[in-house]
Amino acid sequence: MNHNETRNAIALTRVNYFNLAGLAQLYRKLGSATEVIAHRNNLKEVLPDASPRLLEAMHNIEQHLRVADAEMEYNARNNIKTLCLADNDYPQRLKNCADAPLVLFFKGNTDLNRARVINVVGTRHCTAYGQDVIRKFFTELKKLSPEVLVVSGLAYGVDINAHRQALANDLDTVAVLAHGLDNLYPARHKQTADEMIKHGGLLTEFLTNTNADKLNFVRRNRIVAGMSDACVLVESAAHGGGLITTAIARDYSREVFAFPGAVGAPFSEGCNNLIRDHKAQLITSAADFIQALGWETDFKRVQATRQGIERQLFPELSAEEQTVIEALQSLNDQPISQLSLSANIPISRLTVVLFQLEMKGMLKLLAGGCYHLYT
């Protein structure tokens, strides 16, 4: 995206702050922020239902352009990418949402258009049960879909636990913030945020000097939902904030999942109610989640890749060598006499086969006379 278009797009984000869908509609209709500004004096012809507030703001565009200049300078100094709606690096899933932001600011190193993107949300009062659910979910998810990108909001509770468990399992994770990238809320999550910049990133639609106001948290939830394939609710009270994200996800036709909790547990009521009302699919593990989305091919592909690597690491095995390997896979650490029976190979021949496998580094003779297969 060229400098002038980026500058104009940033300026427009300040013009129509409270009518997100209207601004995106205008942008799409004219094809660029530059064209929107070029038509600022005849917007009624382009968009007949343009609000008086929008028309007035467009007449004062110069002050917004000055703010955009300052923002671009700040971003250049701090290694922050500006992603406009038409950019290839802009989250393409989000781009198709009616109220997508014209501009996103991103600090990080991951691809926001991964083949698999999920969000994990929930209460700020994550219980020991919720923490255990998150830990097990990500441990299993890493095995089943190791290239998935995890999105959340860096808030207390479920959000920060999701980010930390993603990092612990070598999964990239992105936090969508409710303020500008010149600040961090909550500040005590800075160490995790710094690590995420190297293994994921921080994303926001808000310019610098924007406070983390209540409305901004609601706005950022649409980005969390819109840039993901699926939404996972771990724990939520009956009227918890995570339910806002699940509702937006449903509006965007995204898959919604929830972990059930004990009947009467305060921070499982929201999850249980969604499941009861058929607004979320019940899952108890990452395997449930992967199967529901039809992502089993991820695991099969990873397995096939690993097998291919193994074949490259080790020479091709003869039929007899393969038979011995299979016998030791079934029961490791067998003496030669027992292995002769297991593999159905005479000892005189077996000693030669075992020596060949030792030379290939696939097994070793233990002190007690048993053969041990490296696994």
LOBA-24244 format. One record per residue (C-alpha): residue in one letter; residue number from 1; x, y, z. Coordinates in Angstrom, 2 decimals. Layout:
@code A; pos NUM; px X; py Y; pz Z
...
***
This chain:
@code M; pos 1; px 0.00; py 0.00; pz 0.00
@code N; pos 2; px 1.42; py 3.40; pz -0.95
@code H; pos 3; px 2.18; py 6.07; pz 1.60
@code N; pos 4; px -0.63; py 8.41; pz 0.60
@code E; pos 5; px -3.32; py 5.72; pz 0.67
@code T; pos 6; px -2.18; py 4.55; pz 4.10
@code R; pos 7; px -2.20; py 8.12; pz 5.37
@code N; pos 8; px -5.72; py 8.69; pz 4.05
@code A; pos 9; px -7.01; py 5.41; pz 5.50
@code I; pos 10; px -5.70; py 6.28; pz 8.96
@code A; pos 11; px -7.33; py 9.70; pz 8.74
@code L; pos 12; px -10.66; py 8.14; pz 7.81
@code T; pos 13; px -10.65; py 5.91; pz 10.88
@code R; pos 14; px -10.94; py 9.11; pz 12.96
@code V; pos 15; px -13.73; py 10.55; pz 10.85
@code N; pos 16; px -16.54; py 8.05; pz 11.43
@code Y; pos 17; px -15.59; py 6.42; pz 14.70
@code F; pos 18; px -19.10; py 5.28; pz 15.69
@code N; pos 19; px -20.39; py 4.02; pz 12.33
@code L; pos 20; px -17.98; py 1.25; pz 11.44
@code A; pos 21; px -20.12; py -0.50; pz 8.84
@code G; pos 22; px -20.95; py 2.80; pz 7.10
@code L; pos 23; px -17.30; py 3.72; pz 6.75
@code A; pos 24; px -16.39; py 0.28; pz 5.39
@code Q; pos 25; px -19.31; py 0.50; pz 2.94
@code L; pos 26; px -18.12; py 3.85; pz 1.67
@code Y; pos 27; px -14.57; py 2.57; pz 1.32
@code R; pos 28; px -15.67; py -0.50; pz -0.63
@code K; pos 29; px -17.95; py 1.52; pz -2.88
@code L; pos 30; px -15.23; py 3.95; pz -3.94
@code G; pos 31; px -12.38; py 1.45; pz -3.83
@code S; pos 32; px -9.88; py 3.32; pz -1.66
@code A; pos 33; px -9.47; py 5.82; pz 1.15
@code T; pos 34; px -7.95; py 8.25; pz -1.32
@code E; pos 35; px -11.11; py 8.19; pz -3.43
@code V; pos 36; px -13.31; py 8.66; pz -0.35
@code I; pos 37; px -11.42; py 11.83; pz 0.56
@code A; pos 38; px -11.45; py 13.00; pz -3.06
@code H; pos 39; px -15.27; py 12.80; pz -2.99
@code R; pos 40; px -15.64; py 14.44; pz 0.42
@code N; pos 41; px -17.63; py 17.35; pz -1.03
@code N; pos 42; px -20.20; py 15.18; pz -2.80
@code L; pos 43; px -20.56; py 12.19; pz -0.47
@code K; pos 44; px -24.36; py 12.45; pz -0.55
@code E; pos 45; px -24.24; py 11.48; pz -4.20
@code V; pos 46; px -22.08; py 8.46; pz -3.44
@code L; pos 47; px -23.83; py 7.45; pz -0.20
@code P; pos 48; px -27.29; py 9.08; pz 0.03
@code D; pos 49; px -27.80; py 8.05; pz 3.68
@code A; pos 50; px -24.46; py 9.49; pz 4.83
@code S; pos 51; px -24.94; py 11.03; pz 8.27
@code P; pos 52; px -24.59; py 14.77; pz 8.89
@code R; pos 53; px -21.87; py 13.94; pz 11.39
@code L; pos 54; px -19.86; py 12.16; pz 8.71
@code L; pos 55; px -20.30; py 15.00; pz 6.22
@code E; pos 56; px -19.15; py 17.57; pz 8.77
@code A; pos 57; px -16.14; py 15.47; pz 9.78
@code M; pos 58; px -15.06; py 15.09; pz 6.16
@code H; pos 59; px -14.90; py 18.86; pz 5.80
@code N; pos 60; px -12.33; py 18.87; pz 8.63
@code I; pos 61; px -10.20; py 16.11; pz 7.12
@code E; pos 62; px -6.98; py 18.15; pz 7.28
@code Q; pos 63; px -6.76; py 17.85; pz 11.06
@code H; pos 64; px -7.19; py 14.09; pz 10.80
@code L; pos 65; px -4.48; py 13.89; pz 8.16
@code R; pos 66; px -2.08; py 15.60; pz 10.56
@code V; pos 67; px -2.86; py 12.95; pz 13.16
@code A; pos 68; px -2.26; py 10.27; pz 10.51
@code D; pos 69; px 1.18; py 11.76; pz 9.77
@code A; pos 70; px 2.14; py 11.54; pz 13.44
@code E; pos 71; px 0.84; py 7.98; pz 13.63
@code M; pos 72; px 2.88; py 6.86; pz 10.64
@code E; pos 73; px 6.01; py 8.41; pz 12.08
@code Y; pos 74; px 5.45; py 6.61; pz 15.38
@code N; pos 75; px 4.85; py 3.30; pz 13.61
@code A; pos 76; px 8.02; py 3.66; pz 11.54
@code R; pos 77; px 10.10; py 4.24; pz 14.68
@code N; pos 78; px 8.56; py 1.29; pz 16.53
@code N; pos 79; px 8.45; py -1.39; pz 13.85
@code I; pos 80; px 4.66; py -1.37; pz 13.63
@code K; pos 81; px 2.96; py -2.42; pz 10.39
@code T; pos 82; px -0.08; py -0.56; pz 9.13
@code L; pos 83; px -2.50; py -2.94; pz 7.42
@code C; pos 84; px -5.19; py -1.36; pz 5.24
@code L; pos 85; px -8.33; py -3.20; pz 4.20
@code A; pos 86; px -7.03; py -3.81; pz 0.67
@code D; pos 87; px -3.61; py -5.10; pz 1.77
@code N; pos 88; px -2.75; py -8.77; pz 1.27
@code D; pos 89; px -1.45; py -9.00; pz 4.85
@code Y; pos 90; px -4.74; py -7.74; pz 6.28
@code P; pos 91; px -6.69; py -10.65; pz 7.89
@code Q; pos 92; px -8.75; py -11.84; pz 4.94
@code R; pos 93; px -11.40; py -13.53; pz 7.08
@code L; pos 94; px -12.05; py -10.21; pz 8.83
@code K; pos 95; px -12.01; py -8.29; pz 5.55
@code N; pos 96; px -15.28; py -9.92; pz 4.53
@code C; pos 97; px -17.11; py -8.66; pz 7.65
@code A; pos 98; px -19.38; py -5.64; pz 7.10
@code D; pos 99; px -17.89; py -3.67; pz 9.99
@code A; pos 100; px -14.24; py -4.53; pz 9.38
@code P; pos 101; px -11.84; py -1.73; pz 10.41
@code L; pos 102; px -10.25; py 0.17; pz 7.54
@code V; pos 103; px -6.86; py -0.01; pz 9.25
@code L; pos 104; px -5.13; py -2.37; pz 11.67
@code F; pos 105; px -1.81; py -1.80; pz 13.41
@code F; pos 106; px 0.31; py -4.89; pz 13.97
@code K; pos 107; px 3.51; py -5.51; pz 15.86
@code G; pos 108; px 4.76; py -9.06; pz 15.47
@code N; pos 109; px 6.07; py -11.64; pz 13.06
@code T; pos 110; px 3.29; py -14.10; pz 12.29
@code D; pos 111; px 1.01; py -14.56; pz 9.29
@code L; pos 112; px -2.48; py -13.35; pz 10.19
@code N; pos 113; px -3.84; py -15.43; pz 7.31
@code R; pos 114; px -2.75; py -18.84; pz 8.51
@code A; pos 115; px -4.69; py -21.79; pz 7.15
@code R; pos 116; px -6.05; py -22.35; pz 10.68
@code V; pos 117; px -6.94; py -19.49; pz 13.03
@code I; pos 118; px -8.95; py -19.90; pz 16.24
@code N; pos 119; px -9.81; py -17.68; pz 19.18
@code V; pos 120; px -10.09; py -18.76; pz 22.81
@code V; pos 121; px -12.09; py -16.51; pz 25.12
@code G; pos 122; px -13.84; py -16.54; pz 28.47
@code T; pos 123; px -14.10; py -15.11; pz 31.95
@code R; pos 124; px -11.52; py -12.88; pz 33.61
@code H; pos 125; px -12.01; py -15.04; pz 36.70
@code C; pos 126; px -10.60; py -18.27; pz 35.29
@code T; pos 127; px -10.84; py -21.06; pz 37.87
@code A; pos 128; px -8.44; py -23.95; pz 38.45
@code Y; pos 129; px -10.80; py -26.05; pz 36.31
@code G; pos 130; px -10.59; py -23.55; pz 33.46
@code Q; pos 131; px -6.81; py -23.37; pz 33.65
@code D; pos 132; px -6.60; py -27.16; pz 33.50
@code V; pos 133; px -8.96; py -27.26; pz 30.51
@code I; pos 134; px -6.81; py -24.70; pz 28.66
@code R; pos 135; px -3.56; py -26.51; pz 29.46
@code K; pos 136; px -4.86; py -29.88; pz 28.22
@code F; pos 137; px -6.51; py -28.32; pz 25.17
@code F; pos 138; px -3.34; py -26.69; pz 23.91
@code T; pos 139; px -1.11; py -29.66; pz 24.68
@code E; pos 140; px -3.36; py -31.82; pz 22.52
@code L; pos 141; px -3.96; py -29.12; pz 19.90
@code K; pos 142; px -0.22; py -28.82; pz 19.27
@code K; pos 143; px -0.14; py -32.50; pz 18.26
@code L; pos 144; px -3.30; py -32.42; pz 16.16
@code S; pos 145; px -2.98; py -29.05; pz 14.39
@code P; pos 146; px 0.52; py -27.71; pz 15.06
@code E; pos 147; px 0.32; py -24.73; pz 12.70
@code V; pos 148; px -2.82; py -23.16; pz 14.17
@code L; pos 149; px -2.74; py -19.47; pz 15.13
@code V; pos 150; px -4.35; py -18.66; pz 18.48
@code V; pos 151; px -6.12; py -15.32; pz 19.02
@code S; pos 152; px -7.35; py -13.79; pz 22.27
@code G; pos 153; px -7.48; py -10.45; pz 24.08
@code L; pos 154; px -4.60; py -10.47; pz 26.62
@code A; pos 155; px -7.09; py -9.84; pz 29.45
@code Y; pos 156; px -6.95; py -11.46; pz 32.85
@code G; pos 157; px -8.28; py -14.98; pz 33.22
@code V; pos 158; px -8.95; py -17.16; pz 30.19
@code D; pos 159; px -7.26; py -14.79; pz 27.70
@code I; pos 160; px -3.84; py -14.67; pz 29.32
@code N; pos 161; px -3.92; py -18.38; pz 30.13
@code A; pos 162; px -4.68; py -19.12; pz 26.47
@code H; pos 163; px -1.79; py -16.96; pz 25.27
@code R; pos 164; px 0.65; py -18.49; pz 27.75
@code Q; pos 165; px -0.33; py -22.07; pz 27.01
@code A; pos 166; px -0.08; py -21.40; pz 23.28
@code L; pos 167; px 3.46; py -20.10; pz 23.79
@code A; pos 168; px 4.32; py -23.04; pz 26.05
@code N; pos 169; px 3.33; py -25.38; pz 23.22
@code D; pos 170; px 5.18; py -23.45; pz 20.48
@code L; pos 171; px 2.01; py -22.11; pz 18.89
@code D; pos 172; px 1.96; py -18.54; pz 17.58
@code T; pos 173; px -0.55; py -16.35; pz 19.36
@code V; pos 174; px -1.94; py -12.86; pz 18.70
@code A; pos 175; px -3.57; py -10.47; pz 21.17
@code V; pos 176; px -6.18; py -8.03; pz 19.90
@code L; pos 177; px -5.93; py -4.91; pz 22.06
@code A; pos 178; px -8.51; py -2.31; pz 23.07
@code H; pos 179; px -6.03; py 0.58; pz 22.88
@code G; pos 180; px -3.06; py 1.86; pz 20.88
@code L; pos 181; px 0.29; py 0.12; pz 20.64
@code D; pos 182; px 2.00; py 2.85; pz 22.65
@code N; pos 183; px 0.47; py 1.36; pz 25.79
@code L; pos 184; px -0.33; py -2.04; pz 27.27
@code Y; pos 185; px -3.28; py -3.05; pz 29.40
@code P; pos 186; px -3.01; py -4.78; pz 31.75
@code A; pos 187; px 0.60; py -3.74; pz 32.34
@code R; pos 188; px 1.42; py -6.87; pz 34.32
@code H; pos 189; px 1.07; py -8.92; pz 31.13
@code K; pos 190; px 3.97; py -7.10; pz 29.47
@code Q; pos 191; px 6.40; py -10.02; pz 29.72
@code T; pos 192; px 3.95; py -12.30; pz 27.93
@code A; pos 193; px 3.21; py -9.57; pz 25.36
@code D; pos 194; px 6.92; py -9.13; pz 24.65
@code E; pos 195; px 7.25; py -12.87; pz 24.03
@code M; pos 196; px 4.21; py -12.81; pz 21.78
@code I; pos 197; px 5.79; py -10.17; pz 19.55
@code K; pos 198; px 8.45; py -12.78; pz 18.73
@code H; pos 199; px 5.97; py -15.66; pz 18.43
@code G; pos 200; px 2.78; py -14.05; pz 17.17
@code G; pos 201; px 2.03; py -10.41; pz 17.80
@code L; pos 202; px -0.13; py -7.57; pz 19.07
@code L; pos 203; px -2.95; py -6.23; pz 16.88
@code T; pos 204; px -5.24; py -3.23; pz 17.23
@code E; pos 205; px -7.42; py -0.86; pz 15.23
@code F; pos 206; px -6.75; py 1.99; pz 17.66
@code L; pos 207; px -4.27; py 4.80; pz 17.17
@code T; pos 208; px -1.70; py 5.78; pz 19.77
@code N; pos 209; px -2.97; py 7.79; pz 22.76
@code T; pos 210; px -6.20; py 5.74; pz 22.75
@code N; pos 211; px -7.21; py 4.59; pz 26.22
@code A; pos 212; px -8.60; py 1.15; pz 27.00
@code D; pos 213; px -12.19; py 2.38; pz 27.40
@code K; pos 214; px -15.09; py -0.02; pz 27.94
@code L; pos 215; px -16.52; py 0.51; pz 24.45
@code N; pos 216; px -13.15; py -0.34; pz 22.92
@code F; pos 217; px -13.21; py -3.81; pz 24.48
@code V; pos 218; px -16.56; py -4.50; pz 22.83
@code R; pos 219; px -15.24; py -3.20; pz 19.49
@code R; pos 220; px -12.12; py -5.32; pz 19.63
@code N; pos 221; px -14.24; py -8.46; pz 20.15
@code R; pos 222; px -15.46; py -8.24; pz 16.55
@code I; pos 223; px -11.84; py -8.42; pz 15.36
@code V; pos 224; px -11.17; py -11.46; pz 17.59
@code A; pos 225; px -14.25; py -13.17; pz 16.16
@code G; pos 226; px -13.90; py -12.01; pz 12.56
@code M; pos 227; px -10.28; py -12.99; pz 11.96
@code S; pos 228; px -10.84; py -16.57; pz 13.21
@code D; pos 229; px -12.34; py -19.75; pz 11.82
@code A; pos 230; px -13.79; py -20.76; pz 15.16
@code C; pos 231; px -14.44; py -19.42; pz 18.65
@code V; pos 232; px -13.80; py -21.51; pz 21.78
@code L; pos 233; px -15.43; py -20.45; pz 25.06
@code V; pos 234; px -13.71; py -22.00; pz 28.07
@code E; pos 235; px -15.50; py -20.49; pz 31.07
@code S; pos 236; px -18.12; py -17.75; pz 31.33
@code A; pos 237; px -20.62; py -16.45; pz 33.82
@code A; pos 238; px -24.25; py -16.25; pz 32.72
@code H; pos 239; px -23.63; py -12.73; pz 31.39
@code G; pos 240; px -19.88; py -12.85; pz 30.84
@code G; pos 241; px -17.96; py -10.76; pz 28.32
@code G; pos 242; px -16.90; py -13.86; pz 26.39
@code L; pos 243; px -20.53; py -14.29; pz 25.36
@code I; pos 244; px -20.27; py -11.06; pz 23.35
@code T; pos 245; px -17.52; py -12.61; pz 21.24
@code T; pos 246; px -19.47; py -15.83; pz 20.73
@code A; pos 247; px -22.53; py -13.84; pz 19.63
@code I; pos 248; px -20.46; py -11.86; pz 17.12
@code A; pos 249; px -18.85; py -15.09; pz 15.90
@code R; pos 250; px -22.29; py -16.56; pz 15.22
@code D; pos 251; px -23.31; py -13.39; pz 13.37
@code Y; pos 252; px -20.20; py -13.83; pz 11.23
@code S; pos 253; px -21.15; py -17.48; pz 10.58
@code R; pos 254; px -18.14; py -18.75; pz 12.52
@code E; pos 255; px -18.16; py -22.06; pz 14.40
@code V; pos 256; px -18.66; py -21.67; pz 18.16
@code F; pos 257; px -17.59; py -24.23; pz 20.76
@code A; pos 258; px -17.86; py -24.36; pz 24.54
@code F; pos 259; px -16.43; py -26.50; pz 27.30
@code P; pos 260; px -19.15; py -27.61; pz 29.74
@code G; pos 261; px -18.82; py -27.16; pz 33.48
@code A; pos 262; px -20.49; py -28.39; pz 36.62
@code V; pos 263; px -24.17; py -27.55; pz 37.04
@code G; pos 264; px -24.42; py -24.46; pz 39.23
@code A; pos 265; px -20.76; py -23.49; pz 38.86
@code P; pos 266; px -20.88; py -19.66; pz 38.50
@code F; pos 267; px -18.24; py -19.46; pz 35.77
@code S; pos 268; px -19.65; py -22.32; pz 33.73
@code E; pos 269; px -23.22; py -21.04; pz 33.46
@code G; pos 270; px -22.54; py -19.13; pz 30.26
@code C; pos 271; px -20.97; py -22.17; pz 28.56
@code N; pos 272; px -23.69; py -24.55; pz 29.75
@code N; pos 273; px -26.44; py -22.17; pz 28.62
@code L; pos 274; px -24.92; py -21.82; pz 25.13
@code I; pos 275; px -24.71; py -25.58; pz 24.78
@code R; pos 276; px -28.27; py -26.02; pz 26.09
@code D; pos 277; px -29.60; py -23.43; pz 23.63
@code H; pos 278; px -27.70; py -25.00; pz 20.71
@code K; pos 279; px -25.63; py -21.84; pz 20.26
@code A; pos 280; px -22.34; py -23.68; pz 20.79
@code Q; pos 281; px -21.09; py -27.18; pz 20.18
@code L; pos 282; px -19.99; py -29.10; pz 23.25
@code I; pos 283; px -16.35; py -30.14; pz 23.29
@code T; pos 284; px -14.29; py -31.82; pz 25.99
@code S; pos 285; px -10.94; py -31.96; pz 24.20
@code A; pos 286; px -8.93; py -30.70; pz 21.24
@code A; pos 287; px -9.74; py -33.98; pz 19.50
@code D; pos 288; px -13.46; py -33.11; pz 19.66
@code F; pos 289; px -12.69; py -29.66; pz 18.31
@code I; pos 290; px -10.53; py -30.91; pz 15.42
@code Q; pos 291; px -13.06; py -33.55; pz 14.44
@code A; pos 292; px -15.96; py -31.08; pz 14.48
@code L; pos 293; px -14.07; py -28.74; pz 12.14
@code G; pos 294; px -12.89; py -31.55; pz 9.87
@code W; pos 295; px -9.24; py -30.71; pz 10.49
@code E; pos 296; px -8.09; py -34.32; pz 10.95
@code T; pos 297; px -6.05; py -33.94; pz 7.76
@code D; pos 298; px -3.68; py -31.63; pz 9.67
@code F; pos 299; px -2.68; py -34.46; pz 11.96
@code K; pos 300; px -2.40; py -36.95; pz 9.11
@code R; pos 301; px -0.22; py -34.54; pz 7.14
@code V; pos 302; px 2.07; py -33.99; pz 10.12
@code Q; pos 303; px 2.38; py -37.73; pz 10.64
@code A; pos 304; px 3.17; py -38.26; pz 6.98
@code T; pos 305; px 5.81; py -35.52; pz 7.12
@code R; pos 306; px 7.41; py -37.07; pz 10.17
@code Q; pos 307; px 7.46; py -40.47; pz 8.52
@code G; pos 308; px 9.07; py -38.94; pz 5.46
@code I; pos 309; px 11.76; py -37.36; pz 7.64
@code E; pos 310; px 12.37; py -40.66; pz 9.37
@code R; pos 311; px 12.77; py -42.39; pz 6.04
@code Q; pos 312; px 15.34; py -39.78; pz 5.06
@code L; pos 313; px 17.20; py -40.11; pz 8.35
@code F; pos 314; px 17.44; py -43.89; pz 8.22
@code P; pos 315; px 18.51; py -46.14; pz 5.33
@code E; pos 316; px 15.95; py -48.43; pz 3.76
@code L; pos 317; px 15.44; py -51.61; pz 5.75
@code S; pos 318; px 15.52; py -55.11; pz 4.38
@code A; pos 319; px 12.52; py -57.36; pz 4.99
@code E; pos 320; px 14.39; py -59.17; pz 7.81
@code E; pos 321; px 15.50; py -55.88; pz 9.41
@code Q; pos 322; px 11.94; py -54.60; pz 9.29
@code T; pos 323; px 10.70; py -57.80; pz 10.94
@code V; pos 324; px 13.17; py -57.37; pz 13.81
@code I; pos 325; px 12.21; py -53.71; pz 14.26
@code E; pos 326; px 8.52; py -54.65; pz 14.43
@code A; pos 327; px 9.24; py -57.38; pz 16.98
@code L; pos 328; px 11.09; py -54.91; pz 19.21
@code Q; pos 329; px 8.35; py -52.30; pz 18.76
@code S; pos 330; px 5.91; py -54.86; pz 20.07
@code L; pos 331; px 8.17; py -55.76; pz 23.02
@code N; pos 332; px 11.42; py -53.93; pz 23.52
@code D; pos 333; px 14.60; py -55.23; pz 25.23
@code Q; pos 334; px 14.45; py -58.88; pz 24.16
@code P; pos 335; px 17.34; py -61.37; pz 24.43
@code I; pos 336; px 18.46; py -62.89; pz 21.15
@code S; pos 337; px 16.85; py -66.24; pz 21.91
@code Q; pos 338; px 13.43; py -64.67; pz 22.46
@code L; pos 339; px 13.90; py -62.30; pz 19.54
@code S; pos 340; px 14.65; py -65.25; pz 17.28
@code L; pos 341; px 11.24; py -66.66; pz 18.12
@code S; pos 342; px 9.47; py -63.29; pz 17.89
@code A; pos 343; px 10.92; py -62.52; pz 14.46
@code N; pos 344; px 10.98; py -66.13; pz 13.27
@code I; pos 345; px 14.62; py -65.79; pz 12.17
@code P; pos 346; px 17.28; py -68.42; pz 13.05
@code I; pos 347; px 19.86; py -67.16; pz 15.55
@code S; pos 348; px 22.70; py -67.74; pz 13.08
@code R; pos 349; px 21.05; py -65.33; pz 10.64
@code L; pos 350; px 19.66; py -63.03; pz 13.32
@code T; pos 351; px 23.11; py -62.11; pz 14.65
@code V; pos 352; px 23.99; py -60.67; pz 11.22
@code V; pos 353; px 20.72; py -58.72; pz 11.00
@code L; pos 354; px 21.19; py -57.32; pz 14.51
@code F; pos 355; px 24.73; py -56.21; pz 13.70
@code Q; pos 356; px 23.46; py -54.40; pz 10.58
@code L; pos 357; px 20.78; py -52.61; pz 12.62
@code E; pos 358; px 23.37; py -51.59; pz 15.22
@code M; pos 359; px 25.51; py -50.09; pz 12.48
@code K; pos 360; px 22.50; py -48.11; pz 11.29
@code G; pos 361; px 22.07; py -46.74; pz 14.79
@code M; pos 362; px 18.61; py -48.19; pz 15.29
@code L; pos 363; px 19.27; py -50.44; pz 18.27
@code K; pos 364; px 21.93; py -51.38; pz 20.80
@code L; pos 365; px 22.94; py -54.41; pz 22.88
@code L; pos 366; px 22.34; py -53.83; pz 26.58
@code A; pos 367; px 24.65; py -55.10; pz 29.33
@code G; pos 368; px 22.22; py -57.91; pz 30.19
@code G; pos 369; px 22.28; py -59.31; pz 26.67
@code C; pos 370; px 18.97; py -57.76; pz 25.54
@code Y; pos 371; px 18.55; py -55.75; pz 22.37
@code H; pos 372; px 17.05; py -52.28; pz 22.83
@code L; pos 373; px 15.30; py -50.42; pz 20.00
@code Y; pos 374; px 15.72; py -46.64; pz 20.03
@code T; pos 375; px 12.24; py -45.05; pz 20.01
***
